[in-house]
Amino acid sequence: MDNLYVGLARTHSARGITSYAIESLGVVAARRRDVVEEYPEVAELADMLITNLVRIMGGIQNSVLSDHLDTIV
């Protein structure tokens, strides 16, 4: 039963991380538009920043869920 609670806690954590990631990406994307408008030469760098942010958030979600995936499913 303890594993079930741990699994549920990890699922809840992943949902919080997902919500935070979506909000963060929205803020970064909006800021990216402003910066690229003024400095078009940094567009590729800004795109890489967003890509890396998505990878980091995905990695965090994966690590939160990976240990107890069997208890969630």
C-alpha positions as CSV (number, residue, x, y, z in Angstrom):
1,M,0.0,0.0,0.0
2,D,2.9,2.4,0.7
3,N,4.1,2.0,-2.9
4,L,0.6,3.1,-4.1
5,Y,0.9,6.3,-2.0
6,V,4.4,6.9,-3.3
7,G,3.2,6.4,-6.9
8,L,0.2,8.7,-6.4
9,A,2.5,11.4,-4.9
10,R,4.9,11.1,-7.8
11,T,1.9,11.4,-10.2
12,H,0.8,14.5,-8.4
13,S,4.3,15.9,-8.6
14,A,4.5,15.2,-12.3
15,R,1.2,17.1,-12.8
16,G,2.6,20.0,-10.9
17,I,5.8,19.9,-13.0
18,T,3.7,19.8,-16.2
19,S,1.7,22.8,-15.1
20,Y,4.8,24.7,-14.2
21,A,6.5,23.7,-17.5
22,I,3.6,24.9,-19.6
23,E,3.5,28.2,-17.8
24,S,7.3,28.6,-18.0
25,L,7.3,27.8,-21.7
26,G,4.6,30.4,-22.3
27,V,6.6,33.1,-20.6
28,V,9.8,32.1,-22.4
29,A,8.0,32.0,-25.8
30,A,6.5,35.4,-25.2
31,R,9.8,36.9,-24.2
32,R,11.5,35.1,-27.2
33,R,9.2,36.9,-29.6
34,D,10.0,40.3,-28.0
35,V,13.8,39.7,-28.1
36,V,13.8,38.2,-31.6
37,E,11.8,41.2,-32.9
38,E,14.5,43.5,-31.6
39,Y,17.5,41.2,-32.3
40,P,16.7,38.8,-35.1
41,E,20.2,37.4,-35.0
42,V,19.5,35.6,-31.7
43,A,16.5,33.7,-33.1
44,E,18.3,30.4,-33.4
45,L,19.8,30.7,-29.9
46,A,16.4,31.5,-28.5
47,D,14.9,28.4,-30.2
48,M,17.6,26.2,-28.7
49,L,16.9,27.7,-25.3
50,I,13.2,26.7,-25.6
51,T,14.2,23.2,-26.9
52,N,16.5,22.7,-23.9
53,L,13.9,23.9,-21.5
54,V,11.4,21.3,-22.9
55,R,14.1,18.6,-22.6
56,I,14.9,19.6,-19.0
57,M,11.2,19.6,-17.9
58,G,10.7,16.2,-19.7
59,G,13.7,14.7,-17.9
60,I,12.4,15.9,-14.5
61,Q,9.0,14.4,-15.2
62,N,10.6,11.2,-16.3
63,S,12.7,10.9,-13.2
64,V,9.8,11.6,-11.0
65,L,7.6,8.9,-12.5
66,S,10.2,6.3,-13.5
67,D,10.8,4.7,-10.1
68,H,7.1,3.8,-9.4
69,L,5.5,3.6,-12.8
70,D,4.2,0.1,-12.1
71,T,2.3,1.3,-9.1
72,I,0.6,4.1,-11.1
73,V,-0.6,1.9,-14.0
